């Protein structure tokens, strides 16, 4: 029970990697507020994970910037504190660079970078009180470069830069900020696999462990470590959880 007594917000937590993180958190003893724009799916996930621990759900479109501070308020109202903010939500269009439109960039930054930035600002006073931490999500698509991932990779690298700045600025208040770059069997990766099977096969072939990660057992476990007191001296890091 590495996270017993801690509370967390997990954005995008109704599915995929974020659901894996939420599930791992609950099993580690944390109270979790799941945030997602899809109400039915979010409620179903909250009921599923609620059988394992204390879980709540709030339906929010993360592109609605005015609604973002209310997420933090809801977590504190329900759980009376906030220890961990996990910014995992992200949407994007898979387009070659020459076909990438300003609207595609707006989608990637509007669902990924801007919510991460604004939720970090809103959560900061509460994280100072709890000596808590932030876990943001980057991607090898940004670090290495990958066809069709121009908008996604750009948003993820912006998030990594923001995270490093926050780690430096917030460390003196005891707030840690780290980044996970995962490779896991999320719905997004499954869509990529369907549309670009050769690229997917090449990616798997380049993984030393020769398998794709599991959203909960691999990515969620790494997130539990970073959120826990076992990582009390770890901040400003990008952890590649990609096999």
Secondary structure as GFF3:
##gff-version 3
##sequence-region A 1 243
A	DSSP	beta_strand	7	11	.	.	.	ID=ss1
A	DSSP	alpha_helix	16	27	.	.	.	ID=ss2
A	DSSP	beta_strand	31	36	.	.	.	ID=ss3
A	DSSP	alpha_helix	39	50	.	.	.	ID=ss4
A	DSSP	beta_strand	55	59	.	.	.	ID=ss5
A	DSSP	three_ten_helix	65	67	.	.	.	ID=ss6
A	DSSP	alpha_helix	68	79	.	.	.	ID=ss7
A	DSSP	beta_strand	84	87	.	.	.	ID=ss8
A	DSSP	three_ten_helix	97	99	.	.	.	ID=ss9
A	DSSP	alpha_helix	102	108	.	.	.	ID=ss10
A	DSSP	pi_helix	109	113	.	.	.	ID=ss11
A	DSSP	alpha_helix	114	130	.	.	.	ID=ss12
A	DSSP	beta_strand	133	138	.	.	.	ID=ss13
A	DSSP	alpha_helix	140	143	.	.	.	ID=ss14
A	DSSP	alpha_helix	150	170	.	.	.	ID=ss15
A	DSSP	three_ten_helix	171	173	.	.	.	ID=ss16
A	DSSP	beta_strand	176	182	.	.	.	ID=ss17
A	DSSP	alpha_helix	187	195	.	.	.	ID=ss18
A	DSSP	alpha_helix	197	205	.	.	.	ID=ss19
A	DSSP	pi_helix	215	220	.	.	.	ID=ss20
A	DSSP	alpha_helix	221	227	.	.	.	ID=ss21
A	DSSP	three_ten_helix	229	231	.	.	.	ID=ss22
A	DSSP	beta_strand	238	241	.	.	.	ID=ss23
###
